[in-house]
Amino acid sequence: MFIYQGKLNWYNYAVDETFTIIFPKGVVRANDPVYIFTQWTKDAAGVEKAKFFQTIVVQDLKQLPKTTDVSFNLSGSWYNYAITTEQNYSKIKVDMTSPSGGKASITLERHWQPQGEINPDAALRIWAGSIDWRENAVNEQAIFVLPEDYEDGKPIVSSWQWTKDGSGNAKTSAFKGTNMKVVGSDDKFDKFSFNNFFDITCAWSRETQKLGIEVKADGKQAKIGELNLVAKVEPKKHSFDSDDLVPPTKKETEFRLPQPVQTLPRVLHPMPFPKTIMETLTHGVAFIEQAGYLTAQAQNKFAALDEDFHKQTVLVQSLKKDKQNLESQITKLSDERNQANTKIDELEKQLAKANEAYQNKVKELDDTIKGLQKHGEVDHSIMKKLQEDLNSLYGQNMDLQDQLTKAQIEREELHEMISSLHSQVIVLNETQLELENVLKVQRDENTRLVNENSRLDDEWKKSLKANEALQSQLANAKKDHDKIKEELAKTSKSLKDTNADL
């Protein structure tokens, strides 16, 4: 696993916010998931410090020439990320874009990588959310990672953003990777501790999977937040010796009985079966070796298919998360569109009222001007004031018209965004269906291989029993042979003695 951090600046929505990207498998491969976490200073809906976590699948992976670095794309529900690794994955360059034309370029440094030997079957868990601690961290983003399973002495990576640190600096990060110590467990919680600025104790709920965080400061224990489990990968390794196979089910099927008339020509010449006991044993050993070879090949093939099956399962889960992200974005944009429609209706009503008032005022002013001109009582100051009122009303009318035009443009943009997201959801649904079909085929193939392996095991066991029987027959045959040789020797000696007597 590689964990990168830097600072995100995205117009007025994200100002100097901590930006975290995680490569769960370290070196990136096609269709690997990548995790992104940050917070918005204020999102499009006006919510301050809104947390933002996404799981996105790697696409368009390309190896850079004469280096171990790569480039690839992450297509999120709204934002897209073009990522290029640099200096053998020691840092990454991220070009962030949006359909509305927004662009930002960010460089993230690698803050954590594993040390020593890594267990490829270790489970991964990521918790993310917000913490509160005095005035130093007010509703700030936090992310905790267990990269190598939950065991005593295994690493724990923790990071959060300070509203203002002890030196008075704003939006600095507290990042540390260290070893955890398992404190204990009961029916409800698993607890472990470590140190990052504080002495931290975490309580992992067995029921909700949430992570409660407590710190010890100034001799007192205080709870500073509860993080949600946002990502979990638990590799599963298949074993042919396990007892957790699916129990057999009883089903019915139709069989065709043998036909009474022969359909193939009968073989009349002698078959090439072994004749002597040694030939039989030789054929038996060869058959047993072949059965063992086929069994080993079936196990290797099944292991490869099982590993690919679990990779496809993780990919399907990642695509489901992408789909959920798109659906939540569609819901959010639909709400914004409804708000825009409501605003447009209100502006249209205000515009209609303003136009009506404007027309009435114009008519009133025209009547007043005509009356003054008719009676010759022209007062230049009054006419000037009336003209200013007329111009002011005209300006207000134009402002309302501009607001209405902008609101209509915003509504059209929201319509286009929702249409684009709907098309992405359709593509994801098709991809999910295709992957589910692939998984079904692989499940059927796994079932067939398990049955084939069981059949080969049965034949192998039968062959071993046959071999034992043949070995026993061979031993008996050797004993009979030795006995006959002794009798022949005795008979020959007796004949020689008889001949000598004669």
C-alpha positions in Angstrom: 0.0 0.0 0.0 1.1 3.6 -0.8 -0.5 6.6 0.9 -0.1 10.0 -0.6 -1.0 13.4 0.8 -0.9 17.0 -0.4 -3.1 20.2 -0.5 -6.2 20.7 -2.7 -7.3 24.1 -4.0 -10.4 24.0 -6.1 -11.7 27.5 -6.6 -13.6 28.7 -3.5 -15.0 25.2 -2.8 -11.7 23.8 -1.4 -9.0 26.1 0.0 -5.8 24.5 1.2 -7.5 21.3 2.3 -5.6 18.1 3.0 -6.0 15.7 0.0 -5.3 11.9 0.5 -5.0 9.3 -2.2 -4.4 5.6 -1.4 -3.1 2.9 -3.7 -4.2 -0.3 -1.7 -1.9 -2.6 -3.6 1.1 -0.3 -3.9 2.2 -0.7 -7.6 -0.9 0.0 -9.7 -2.4 -2.6 -12.0 -5.4 -2.3 -14.4 -8.8 -2.4 -12.6 -7.3 -1.8 -9.2 -9.3 0.3 -6.8 -8.0 3.7 -5.7 -9.3 5.6 -2.7 -9.7 9.4 -2.5 -10.5 11.4 0.6 -10.7 15.1 1.4 -13.2 17.7 2.6 -14.8 20.8 0.9 -14.3 24.1 2.6 -17.8 24.8 1.4 -19.5 22.6 -1.1 -22.0 23.6 -3.9 -24.9 23.3 -1.5 -23.3 25.7 1.0 -22.3 22.9 3.6 -19.1 23.8 5.3 -16.4 21.1 5.8 -18.4 18.4 3.9 -16.4 15.2 3.8 -15.7 13.6 0.4 -14.6 9.9 -0.1 -14.7 7.9 -3.3 -13.5 4.5 -4.5 -12.6 4.6 -8.2 -11.3 1.9 -10.5 -8.1 2.4 -12.5 -8.6 2.9 -16.3 -6.3 3.5 -19.3 -3.1 2.3 -17.5 0.1 3.1 -19.4 3.7 2.2 -18.6 6.0 5.2 -19.0 9.1 4.4 -21.2 12.4 3.5 -19.5 10.9 3.7 -16.0 8.8 1.9 -13.5 6.3 4.8 -13.3 2.8 4.7 -14.9 0.0 7.0 -15.8 -3.8 6.2 -15.6 -7.2 7.8 -15.3 -9.8 7.8 -12.5 -13.3 8.6 -13.7 -15.5 9.6 -10.7 -19.1 10.5 -10.5 -18.4 14.2 -11.2 -14.6 14.8 -11.0 -12.0 13.0 -13.2 -8.4 12.5 -12.2 -5.4 12.0 -14.5 -2.6 10.6 -12.4 1.1 10.1 -13.2 3.5 8.5 -10.8 7.0 10.0 -10.5 10.4 8.9 -9.2 9.4 5.2 -8.8 6.1 6.0 -7.1 7.7 8.4 -4.5 5.2 11.1 -5.6 2.2 11.5 -7.9 1.0 14.4 -10.1 -2.8 14.7 -10.2 -4.7 16.7 -12.9 -8.3 17.1 -11.6 -11.1 18.2 -14.0 -14.8 18.5 -14.0 -17.5 18.5 -16.8 -18.1 22.2 -16.2 -14.5 23.0 -17.3 -12.8 23.2 -13.9 -9.1 22.3 -13.7 -6.5 21.9 -11.0 -3.0 20.4 -10.9 -1.8 18.9 -7.6 1.4 17.1 -6.5 1.2 14.6 -3.7 4.1 13.2 -1.7 4.2 9.5 -0.6 3.8 9.6 3.2 3.7 5.9 3.9 4.8 2.6 2.4 5.1 -0.9 4.0 8.3 -2.0 5.6 9.7 -5.6 5.4 7.8 -8.6 4.1 4.2 -8.1 3.2 1.4 -10.7 3.5 -0.6 -10.5 0.3 -3.6 -12.1 2.0 -3.8 -9.5 4.8 -7.1 -7.7 5.1 -7.4 -3.9 4.5 -9.7 -1.5 6.3 -10.1 2.3 6.0 -12.2 4.5 8.3 -12.9 8.1 7.5 -15.0 11.0 8.9 -14.5 14.0 11.2 -13.1 14.7 14.7 -13.5 17.5 17.2 -10.9 18.4 19.8 -11.2 21.8 21.5 -10.7 24.7 19.2 -7.7 23.0 17.5 -9.8 20.6 15.4 -13.4 21.6 14.7 -15.3 19.2 12.5 -12.0 18.3 10.7 -11.3 15.4 8.3 -9.7 12.3 9.7 -8.7 9.0 8.1 -7.4 5.8 9.9 -6.0 2.8 7.9 -5.2 -0.8 8.9 -3.1 -1.8 5.9 -2.0 -5.3 7.1 -4.9 -6.8 9.0 -5.9 -6.4 12.7 -3.1 -8.0 14.7 -0.9 -6.9 17.6 2.3 -5.2 16.3 0.8 -4.6 12.8 0.9 -1.0 11.4 -1.8 1.6 11.8 -1.7 4.8 9.8 -3.6 7.8 11.1 -4.1 11.3 9.8 -6.2 14.3 10.5 -6.3 18.1 9.7 -5.9 20.7 12.4 -8.1 23.8 12.3 -5.2 25.4 14.1 -2.2 23.6 15.5 -0.3 24.3 18.7 1.9 26.8 16.8 -1.1 28.7 15.5 -0.8 27.4 11.9 -4.0 26.7 10.1 -4.9 23.5 8.2 -1.7 21.5 8.9 -1.8 17.7 9.0 -1.0 15.2 11.8 0.2 12.1 9.9 1.9 9.1 11.4 2.3 5.4 10.7 3.2 3.3 13.7 2.6 -0.1 15.2 -0.6 -0.8 17.2 -1.1 -2.6 20.4 -4.2 -4.8 20.8 -5.8 -3.8 24.2 -8.6 -6.3 24.4 -12.0 -7.3 23.0 -15.4 -8.3 24.1 -18.8 -9.1 22.5 -19.2 -5.5 21.3 -15.8 -4.0 20.6 -12.2 -4.8 19.6 -9.9 -2.2 21.1 -6.3 -1.2 20.2 -4.0 1.7 21.0 -1.1 3.7 19.5 0.4 7.2 19.6 0.0 10.0 17.1 0.4 13.4 19.0 -1.9 11.9 21.6 -2.1 8.5 23.2 -5.0 7.2 21.2 -7.4 4.3 22.0 -9.7 3.0 19.3 -12.9 1.0 19.9 -13.9 -1.0 16.8 -17.7 -1.9 17.0 -18.5 -5.4 15.9 -22.1 -4.5 15.1 -21.7 -1.2 13.2 -18.1 -1.5 12.1 -17.6 2.1 13.2 -14.3 3.2 14.9 -14.7 5.3 18.1 -11.6 7.4 18.9 -10.5 8.5 22.4 -7.4 10.5 23.3 -5.6 11.1 26.5 -4.6 14.7 27.0 -3.8 16.6 30.2 -4.4 13.4 32.2 -8.0 13.0 30.9 -9.6 10.6 28.5 -11.8 12.3 25.9 -13.8 11.0 22.9 -13.0 13.1 19.8 -15.0 11.4 17.1 -16.4 8.3 15.4 -15.3 7.3 11.9 -17.2 5.2 9.4 -15.8 2.1 7.7 -15.5 3.3 4.1 -13.4 0.5 2.5 -12.7 -3.1 3.3 -10.9 -5.8 1.4 -10.6 -9.3 2.8 -8.7 -11.6 0.4 -9.9 -15.2 0.6 -7.6 -18.2 -0.2 -9.2 -21.4 -1.3 -8.0 -24.7 0.2 -8.9 -28.2 -1.0 -8.7 -29.5 2.5 -11.2 -27.1 4.0 -14.5 -28.2 5.4 -16.5 -25.1 4.5 -17.7 -26.4 1.1 -21.3 -25.9 0.1 -23.3 -29.0 1.2 -24.7 -31.1 -1.7 -28.3 -30.6 -2.7 -30.7 -33.2 -4.0 -31.9 -32.7 -7.6 -33.6 -34.7 -10.3 -32.5 -35.2 -13.8 -33.4 -37.4 -16.8 -31.2 -40.2 -18.2 -31.5 -42.3 -21.4 -31.4 -46.0 -20.8 -28.9 -48.1 -22.9 -30.2 -49.2 -26.3 -30.5 -53.0 -26.8 -29.0 -52.7 -30.3 -25.3 -52.3 -30.6 -24.3 -48.9 -32.2 -20.6 -49.6 -32.5 -18.7 -52.5 -34.1 -17.5 -55.0 -31.6 -13.8 -55.5 -31.1 -12.9 -59.1 -31.7 -9.1 -59.1 -31.5 -7.3 -59.2 -28.2 -7.1 -56.0 -26.3 -3.7 -54.6 -25.2 -4.3 -55.3 -21.5 -1.3 -56.3 -19.3 -0.9 -60.1 -19.1 1.7 -60.7 -16.4 1.7 -59.5 -12.8 4.7 -57.2 -13.6 2.9 -55.6 -16.6 -0.2 -55.1 -14.4 1.9 -53.4 -11.7 3.7 -51.2 -14.2 0.4 -50.0 -15.7 -1.1 -49.4 -12.3 1.9 -47.2 -11.2 1.6 -45.3 -14.5 -2.1 -44.7 -14.0 -1.6 -43.6 -10.4 1.1 -41.1 -11.5 -1.1 -39.8 -14.2 -4.0 -39.4 -11.8 -1.7 -37.5 -9.3 -0.5 -35.3 -12.2 -4.1 -34.5 -13.3 -5.1 -33.8 -9.7 -2.2 -31.4 -9.2 -3.0 -29.6 -12.5 -6.7 -29.4 -11.6 -5.7 -27.9 -8.2 -3.4 -25.3 -9.8 -6.1 -24.4 -12.4 -8.7 -24.0 -9.7 -6.4 -21.9 -7.5 -5.8 -19.5 -10.5 -9.5 -19.3 -11.3 -10.3 -18.8 -7.6 -7.8 -15.9 -7.3 -9.2 -14.3 -10.5 -12.7 -14.8 -9.2 -11.9 -12.8 -6.0 -10.3 -10.0 -8.1 -13.5 -9.8 -10.2 -15.5 -9.7 -7.0 -13.5 -6.7 -5.7 -13.9 -5.0 -9.1 -17.7 -5.5 -9.0 -17.8 -4.1 -5.5 -15.8 -1.0 -6.6 -18.1 -0.5 -9.6 -21.1 -0.7 -7.3 -19.6 2.0 -5.1 -19.0 4.1 -8.3 -22.7 3.6 -9.2 -23.7 4.6 -5.6 -21.6 7.7 -6.0 -23.3 8.6 -9.3 -26.7 8.0 -7.9 -26.0 10.2 -4.9 -24.7 12.9 -7.2 -27.8 12.6 -9.3 -30.0 13.0 -6.2 -28.0 16.0 -5.2 -28.2 17.6 -8.6 -31.9 16.9 -8.8 -32.4 18.7 -5.5 -30.3 21.7 -6.8 -32.4 21.7 -10.0 -35.6 21.7 -8.0 -34.3 24.6 -6.0 -33.3 26.4 -9.2 -36.8 25.8 -10.6 -38.4 27.2 -7.4 -36.1 30.2 -7.6 -37.0 30.8 -11.2 -40.7 30.6 -10.4 -40.2 33.2 -7.6 -38.2 35.4 -9.9 -40.8 35.2 -12.6 -43.5 36.2 -10.1 -41.4 39.0 -8.8 -40.7 40.1 -12.4 -44.4 40.0 -13.2 -45.2 42.1 -10.2 -42.4 44.5 -11.0 -43.5 44.8 -14.6 -47.1 45.5 -13.4 -45.9 48.1 -10.9 -43.5 49.5 -13.5 -46.3 49.9 -16.1 -48.6 51.5 -13.5 -45.9 53.9 -12.3 -45.0 54.8 -15.9 -48.7 55.5 -16.6 -49.0 57.5 -13.5 -45.8 59.5 -14.3 -46.9 60.0 -17.9 -50.3 61.3 -16.7 -48.5 63.6 -14.2 -46.1 64.9 -16.9 -49.0 65.5 -19.3 -51.0 67.2 -16.6 -48.1 69.5 -15.8 -47.4 70.3 -19.4 -51.1 70.9 -20.1 -51.5 73.4 -17.3 -48.1 75.0 -17.9 -47.0 74.2 -14.4 -43.7 72.7 -15.3 -41.5 72.2 -12.4 -38.1 71.0 -13.6 -37.0 69.6 -10.2 -40.2 67.5 -10.0 -39.8 66.3 -13.6 -36.2 65.4 -12.9 -37.2 63.4 -9.8 -39.9 61.6 -11.7 -37.4 60.8 -14.5 -35.0 59.4 -11.9 -37.7 57.2 -10.4 -38.6 56.0 -13.9 -34.9 55.1 -14.7 -34.6 53.4 -11.3 -37.6 51.2 -11.9 -36.3 50.4 -15.4 -33.0 49.4 -13.9 -34.7 47.2 -11.3 -36.6 45.5 -14.1 -33.4 44.8 -16.0 -31.7 43.3 -12.9 -34.6 40.9 -12.4 -34.5 40.0 -16.1 -30.8 39.2 -15.7 -31.4 37.1 -12.6 -34.1 35.2 -14.5 -31.8 34.6 -17.5 -28.9 33.3 -15.2 -31.3 31.0 -13.3 -32.6 29.6 -16.6 -29.0 29.0 -17.8 -28.2 27.3 -14.5 -31.2 25.1 -14.9 -30.1 24.0 -18.4 -26.6 23.2 -17.1 -28.1 21.0 -14.3 -30.3 19.2 -16.9 -27.2 18.5 -19.0 -25.2 17.3 -15.9 -28.1 15.0 -14.9 -28.3 13.5 -18.4 -24.6 12.9 -18.4 -24.7 11.2 -15.0 -27.7 9.0 -16.1 -25.6 7.9 -19.2 -22.7 7.0 -16.9 -25.1 5.0 -14.6 -26.3 3.1 -17.7 -22.7 2.2 -18.7 -21.9 1.1 -15.1 -25.0 -1.1 -15.0 -23.9 -2.7 -18.3 -20.4 -3.2 -17.0 -21.8 -4.7 -13.7 -24.1 -7.1 -15.6 -21.2 -8.2 -17.8 -18.9 -8.8 -14.8 -21.7 -10.6 -12.9 -22.0 -12.9 -16.0 -18.3 -13.5 -15.9 -18.5 -14.3 -12.2 -21.3 -16.8 -12.9 -19.2 -18.5 -15.6 -16.3 -18.7 -13.2 -18.5 -20.1 -10.4 -19.7 -22.8 -12.8 -16.1 -23.5 -13.8 -15.0 -23.6 -10.1 -17.9 -26.1 -9.4 -16.9 -28.3 -12.3 -13.2 -28.3 -11.3 -14.2 -29.2 -7.7 -16.3 -32.1 -9.0 -13.5 -33.1 -11.4 -11.0 -32.9 -8.5 -13.2 -35.1 -6.3 -13.6 -37.6 -9.1 -9.8 -37.7 -9.7 -9.2 -38.1 -5.9 -11.7 -41.0 -5.8 -9.9 -42.7 -8.8 -6.5 -42.0 -7.2 -7.7 -43.6 -3.9 -9.1 -46.6 -5.9 -5.8 -46.9 -7.7 -3.9 -46.8 -4.5 -6.1 -49.6 -3.2 -5.6 -51.5 -6.4 -1.9 -51.0 -6.1 -1.9 -52.3 -2.6 -3.8 -55.4 -3.8 -1.4 -55.9 -6.7 1.5 -55.5 -4.3 0.0 -58.2 -2.1 -0.6 -60.5 -5.1 3.0 -59.9 -6.2 4.3 -60.8 -2.7 2.2 -64.0 -2.7 3.3 -64.8 -6.2 6.9 -64.4 -5.2 6.4 -66.7 -2.2 4.7 -69.3 -4.5 7.6 -68.9 -7.0 10.2 -69.4 -4.3 8.3 -72.4 -2.9 8.1 -74.0 -6.4 11.8 -73.4 -6.9 12.6 -75.2 -3.7 10.4 -78.1 -4.7 12.0 -78.2 -8.1 15.4 -78.2 -6.4 14.4 -81.0 -4.1 12.9 -83.0 -7.1 16.1 -82.5 -9.1 18.2 -83.6 -6.3 16.0 -86.7 -5.8 16.3 -87.5 -9.5 20.1 -87.2 -9.3 20.2 -89.5 -6.3 18.0 -92.0 -8.1 20.1 -91.9 -11.2 23.2 -92.4 -9.1 21.6 -95.5 -7.4 20.7 -96.9 -10.8 
